Amino acid sequence: MKILPAFFTLDFFLLCASSFLFFASFNMIIPELPSYLSSLGGEDYKGLIISLFTLTAGLSRPFSGKLADKIGRVPVMIFGAVICIFASLLYPLISSIAGFLLLRFFHGFSTGFTPTGISAYVADIVPFTRRGEAMGIQSLFGSLGMAAGPALGGYIAGIWGINPLFYTSSFTAVLSILILIGLKETVKDKEPLQIHHFKLNRHEIIEKRVLAPSLVLFLTVFCFGTVLTIIPDFSESLGIKNKGLFFAVFTLASLGIRILAGKASDRYGRIPVMKIATLSMAISMVVIGFATTKNMFLFGAVIFGCSTGMNSPTVSAWTIDLSLDALRGRALATMYIALEAGIGIGALVSGWSYNNDPSNFPLVFSLGAITSLFAFSYLFFLPKELKDVRH
């Protein structure tokens, strides 16, 4: 009889289930937001839909990292989900462009907190020899949420309209919190929340030990910001009715490979897997950008999904490898700051380059290919001590 890995505990599966619901909550509305903003007269501000969201998430990361180390992982996860609940309920009440953009800014606090707590919690309960595999499994559930969310969102919006979609998003976040309540806290010497926890010293903002994986992540997720911003319009230009189809395809493509990539990085090292991930990301951008048919477009989504599936768990495990146990929250927060910055800048640049002109699709995605190739090249010049520090 095959024995399951030691980290396959009830708490691990509860965390995975909550992660699925959390990511489904805020992702299910993304494909419909560009047209929703256009209905308010804000078609020129589509690039800000993702940029403002990621800006807030990035700004809040140093705080979420410190709080995760001080008051515990679970409260940080719950706080992020609570933001999702209220943000989704407020969308139907917004009637102006300024109000919508302000709400997107507020909504970003959700991903500034919950994923930091999730990653730190996984790192606490998983042995270092299985980090890549565990991160692959956990991110698998997050990716399932990212796949199910847009697909379900497009279905709900198509039948019942946009407001029921927002309410469903809020209810899904509620379910994620109900699961989190049952988790055991992993921070042993946690402190009660105090005002001084929100005061950051300069050295508490960025964890220098994890700058290398953070830079690689920044360069590759630039492409993700492009995808989130441009794909809904690209889908429409190709006659694809469900704007969430691309998101579902690329996320499903990433599912199986996440576990394989995690195991491979545990066995062969993080850098070899990251080289394959960054190169395939560049290829996906070229295929998508020059797609003229639905099949080619979705083939690009498959390559993009495979790259994302390799990149996400591997860079998370690499970050944890380089971090100190007592500063794990800060290290992961630094990684997520790079994540949000890359997505936000990618969204902003792609929105500006696209300029509501479909003829600019090849240019927009070529920019993503270039940043991915920079990441691929950088991996060949890493100091030896950063290439594989597992012990």
BAROLUM-776981 format. One record per residue (C-alpha): z, y, x; residue in one letter. Coordinates in steps of 0.5 Angstrom, whole numbers, plus 500, padded with zeros to 3 digits. Example, Ala and Ser with C-alpha at 12.3 -4.5 7.8 and 13.67 -1.06 7.14 Angstrom:
2
516491525A 514498527S 
//
This chain:
391
500500500M 498507503K 504511504I 503519502L 504524507P 511527507A 509534505F 507531498F 513532494T 514535487L 515542490D 509542494F 505540487F 509545483L 507550488L 499548488C 499548480A 502555480S 497557486S 491554481F 494558475L 495565479F 488565482F 485563476A 488569472S 485575476F 479571478N 477570471M 476577470I 472579476I 465577474P 465581467E 468588471L 462591473P 459591466S 465593463Y 466599468L 458601467S 460601459S 465606461L 460610465G 462608472G 456604474E 456608481D 463606482Y 462598482K 464598490G 471600488L 472594483I 474590489I 476595495S 481598491L 484592489F 484589496T 487596499L 493596495T 494588497A 493590504G 498596504L 503591501S 502586506R 507588511P 513589505F 511582502S 512579509G 518582511K 521581504L 519573504A 523573511D 529576508K 530575500I 526568500G 519566498R 520565491V 521572489P 515574493V 511569489M 514571482I 513579483F 506578485G 504574478A 508579474V 504584476I 498580474C 501579467I 502587466F 495589469A 491584465S 495587458L 493594460L 485593461Y 484593454P 488600453L 483604459I 478608456S 476612462S 473611469I 479614473A 484610469G 480603470F 480605478L 487606478L 489600474L 485596479R 489599485F 495597481F 493590480H 492589487G 499589488F 499582485S 495579491T 499583496G 505579494F 504572491T 499569497P 504571502T 509567499G 505561498I 503560505S 510561508A 513556503Y 507551505V 509552512A 516551511D 516544508I 510541512V 510538519P 506542524F 502536525T 499536518R 499544517R 491544517G 491538512E 497541508A 493548508M 487545506G 490541500I 494548498Q 488552498S 484546494L 488548488F 487555489G 480554490S 480550483L 483556480G 478561483M 472556480A 475555474A 477562473G 470566473P 467560469A 472560464L 472568464G 464568463G 465563457Y 471567453I 467574454A 461571452G 464568445I 470572444W 469579448G 472582454I 479583451N 481576449P 479575456L 484580459F 489577454Y 488570457T 488572464S 495575463S 497568459F 495564465T 499569470A 505567465V 504560466L 504560474S 511564473I 514558469L 512553474I 515557480L 522558477I 523550478G 521551486L 527550491K 528556496E 526555503T 529561506V 536558508K 540565510D 536569505K 539576503E 540580497P 535585495L 537592498Q 533598499I 533598507H 528592506H 523597504F 523601510K 519598515L 519599523N 513600527R 513593530H 514590523E 507592520I 503588525I 505581528E 501581535K 501574536R 496573530V 491578532L 486573534A 485569528P 486575524S 480579527L 476572526V 478572518L 476580518F 469579520L 468573516T 471575509V 467581510F 462577506C 466575501F 467582499G 460583499T 459576494V 465579489L 461586489T 454584488I 453577486I 454579478P 448584479D 444579483F 445573478S 443578472E 437580476S 435572477L 436571469G 443567470I 447569464K 453566466N 455571472K 461566474G 456560475L 455562483F 463563483F 464556480A 458553485V 461556491F 468554490T 467547488L 462546494A 469548498S 473543495L 472537498G 471540505I 477544505R 481537506I 477534511L 476541515A 484541515G 485534518K 479536523A 483542525S 489538526D 485533530R 480536534Y 483543534G 482550530R 477553534I 471548534P 472548526V 472555526M 465556530K 462551525I 465555519A 463562522T 456560524L 455557517S 457563513M 452567517A 447562515I 449562507S 448570507M 441569509V 439564504V 443568499I 440575501G 433572501F 433568495A 428569489T 429563485T 436560481K 436554486N 435558492M 441562490F 445557488L 444553495F 446559498G 452558494A 453551496V 453553504I 457559503F 462555499G 462550505C 464555510S 469558506T 472551505G 472550513M 475557514N 481558509S 485552511P 484553519T 485560520V 491559516S 494553520A 491557526W 496563524T 502559523I 501555530D 501562533L 507565530S 515564531L 518561525D 523567524A 517571523L 512567519R 512571513G 510577518R 505573521A 502571515L 502578512A 498580518T 493575517M 492577509Y 492585511I 486583515A 483579509L 484584505E 481589509A 475585511G 474584503I 475591501G 470594507I 465589505G 465591498A 465598499L 459597504V 455593500S 456597494G 454603498W 448599501S 446596494Y 446603490N 444599484N 437597487D 435590487P 430591493S 436592497N 439585496F 436582503P 439588507L 446588504V 447580505F 444581512S 450585514L 454580512G 450575517A 451580522I 459580522T 459573521S 455572528L 460577531F 466572529A 462566532F 461569538S 468572539Y 471565539L 467563545F 471568549F 478567547L 484566552P 486559553K 493560550E 490562544L 485556543K 490551541D 497552541V 500546537R 506543540H 
//
